[in-house]
Amino acid sequence: MIRKEWLRFKVFFHRFGLGMVVTALIIISIILSLSLWYNVSNPGRVDSLQDKQESAKTLVGNKPIQALYDTDKVILNTKDDQKLIVNYRGSTNEISEKVYAWPLYEARRKVYSEKDYLKKLKQPNYVMLAYPDVVTGDIVDRDFESKTGLTSKAHINRILIPLNAKGEILFADDKRHQIYESQIGADVKPIKVNWGNNKINVNLFWKNKQIQVLVNSDVNLKERSFLLDENKVSVITKKAFSQNGSAPKVTKRGSETVYSEGSDHQLISDEKTGELTLNAFSDKQKVNTMNNRFKSGYAWLTTRTSVPENLYYFEQSQNAQKINYRLYSDGLPIFNANRSSSIEVDFKGDEQTQVKFSKYSIQVPLPRHNDVNVTLPKETVALQQAKATGVPTDDIEELRVGYDWVVDSNSEFVRLVPKWFMKVNGNWEPINKQGTTVEAGEPS
């Protein structure tokens, strides 16, 4: 019994790092939310809550690298169809705890045709954990106690786990349509998870040389409301600079304030939008491979910026020369016209790295007593709506459901409105722009 309990603790701590701290902070968030509900009309009380939230951020930001580069879709493969699990975080946590200690043989790589690869991904009685974009094998390997044999050179888009706990765990690479197949080494218990009631019919298909998810039914979601959190610039500069010598030099430039530490580091703060740009002109970290860039991005986020607990890896471009991290709520990404919902790390070469982020964020949800129900149409209808706006179908790289960040008339709060988003020319924008994003801190 003691060994079993220790193993459960080890699994939890390995995957979630400071998970117990996060749990405590969630409880604090609930208490703060109830306080907000009661004191929403009292600005002084809101200021007090913001100060309490500020002190919690540093602890929450220290999650392990595999928790930052986490999966963001759970798809259940049945005999007849595939179901996308909405608000999946609880399910993935439960699956990870069950699967972490499975004895596995090192994975063997097999290459398939595009047709056979897709067929392999759709095989029944598997649950698929899909990453938002490619990650490297050594990050995936951290989620398993056994050595999977996955290295930094392996590129993984999704993991397939047999629900009956027999056969193989599959690590799939969409670009090369190859699969690393790891045999389960002993009898283990089948996976039984409460998937919840909100499941959507989906289908996998090839587009632009990558696997995409087609949503075949309406999506029922709720609007959410959060306290708008503003990081203090003084706290940001302490993390952004080494603080080994004198305080950074401060220069005003229109609406921008520029903080400089010698010729190596520069932080630009736009006082109008809240956007921040950190430039490092002599970054000595190794960024010669995708894997090194992922690790460097993690280092920048955890050592030089304030990282909310609900921030996750979202996408990369140019072989991870640019990496985008985004805030999530209820398992869905949050989009904003400015930087309030995302952080971008750009490795520009010649030892220069640029980090774009914002002093605004959201972490504390308001109570759900007045959340508005929203029904989004299936994807084919959303695509027709996108075409009706004048965007050619061939220009739409991808569609996905997410939350639109809308600042409330009371600018201390943010509404998250469920919408369909389209990716055009590498940028995400809502299909329906009515009541869409405005700059953080400015009322709509």
Salt bridges, closest charged atoms under 4 A:
ASP51 OD1 - LYS232 NZ 3.91
GLU54 OE1 - LYS57 NZ 3.06
ASP70 OD1 - ARG15 NH2 2.60
ASP70 OD2 - ARG89 NH1 3.46
ASP72 OD1 - LYS73 NZ 3.93
ASP72 OD2 - ARG400 NH2 3.07
ASP81 OD2 - LYS83 NZ 3.79
GLU97 OE2 - ARG8 NH1 2.98
GLU114 OE2 - LYS209 NZ 3.87
ASP138 OD2 - LYS295 NZ 3.67
ASP143 OD1 - ARG15 NH1 2.53
GLU145 OE2 - LYS10 NZ 3.19
ASP173 OD2 - ARG176 NH1 3.08
ASP174 OD2 - ARG158 NH2 2.64
GLU181 OE1 - LYS110 NZ 3.44
GLU181 OE2 - LYS120 NZ 3.96
GLU223 OE1 - ARG415 NH1 3.34
ASP229 OD2 - LYS57 NZ 2.68
GLU230 OE2 - LYS359 NZ 3.17
GLU256 OE1 - ARG253 NH2 3.03
GLU261 OE1 - HIS265 ND1 3.62
GLU271 OE2 - LYS252 NZ 2.70
GLU315 OE1 - LYS423 NZ 2.97
ASP330 OD2 - ARG224 NH1 2.95
ASP330 OD2 - ARG368 NH2 3.33
GLU344 OE1 - ARG339 NH2 3.87
ASP346 OD2 - LYS348 NZ 3.19
GLU351 OE1 - LYS284 NZ 3.11
ASP371 OD2 - ARG224 NE 3.65
ASP371 OD2 - ARG368 NH1 3.99
ASP404 OD2 - LYS419 NZ 3.00
ASP408 OD1 - ARG415 NE 3.94
GLU429 OE2 - LYS433 NZ 3.16
